[in-house]
Amino acid sequence: MELAGQGTEVVGVHVGYVDTDLVRELEGDKVAPEQVVTAALDALAAGEPEALVDDLARTVKAGLPDAQHLIYPGLRERFAGTVRV
């Protein structure tokens, strides 16, 4: 919310393994870096607070409370007029 006043938007990007040099030696499913970028930009364009890029992220998120959808509308209302959202 604080960064919105200067026109900065923030998106939480959640993903398992991304196919980079860092995880080259690991076995298992990996997401292409381009897929991460696309998901992040799509979430940004849709005004979503986060992007769930792959099945691992969606599975983990399914087990957690959906707090950001409860919190963000109240924050936007509270800061209305003080920040651009």
Sequence and secondary structure as in RCSB ss.txt:
>XXXX:A:sequence
MELAGQGTEVVGVHVGYVDTDLVRELEGDKVAPEQVVTAALDALAAGEPEALVDDLARTVKAGLPDAQHLIYPGL
RERFAGTVRV
>XXXX:A:secstr
 TGGGGT    EEE S BSSGGGTT  S  B HHHHHHHHHHHHHHT SEEE SHHHHHHHHTS  HHHHHHHHH
HHHTBTTB  
